Amino acid sequence: MKTIALYVRVSTENKGQSLDNQLNPLLTFAQAKLELTSEWEEINIFAEYNSVSRELRCLDDDGFLEKIYKNKKTGEERSIRIYGDKASGSKSDRKAFSMMLNDSDKMLFQWLIFWSMDRFSREGWSNVCGYIKRLTRNGVALLSYTESWLNTAEDNPTTELLMTIFAWLAKVERAKISSRVKAGMARSKVEGKKLGRPEGAGDKRPRIRSGYRERWKKVDAMLNEK
């Protein structure tokens, strides 16, 4: 089944903003891309009510909504899967975002469309490149609605160039993190701080267990006395 996924996000700090500011134009765009003409009808549970408010409430509660369309003549079905988060883009544990990535592993959609790269993720180049690699490896084409340079479905020299730059930035970012960690360890060593687990930390737990074991042996012996 031909399926397009949409990802929309607003930060919790963005008061007054709602997911439908991004969702409405993305949905229209996705419907055109799926060529949903008058020969197609929506068959999901919200179609009967034609209520956008019900859809948004479902998206707010569950972080997910699927709209299914059926061709009146052929019976063919196509769908639009919508994932929505109200969370900071710097967090990796976003509910709908994680669901979207897992669904891509199951190859449940062929396209992923989002409003802009900063709506997709703001976790840093290393994580962003990791997400892009994971999605493209799963056969998903990415498209940014407001940024024409990001369209991995087409032969786009600009996209290829920027993906190369992103990969380089991710490499630089990882090197900086590694350098900071090593510098911190070196400073701690100069200051005389011991690294790793405290001495004897691994010995406490076995002794406690041994103590409990000995006590329970005595209790067991008392209970079995005739």
Protein Blocks (a to p, Z undefined) as FASTA:
>chain_A
ZZddddddddfklghiafklmmmmmmmmmmmmnopafkbccfbfklmnopaklmmmmmmm
nopacdddddfklopacddddddddddfkbckbfklmmmmmmmmnopafbdcdfblklmp
cnbjklmmmmmmmmmmnopacddfklmklcckbccfklmmmmmmmmmmmmmmmmmmmmmm
mmmmmmmmmnopaehjdehklmmmmmmmmmmmmmmmmmmmmmmpZZ
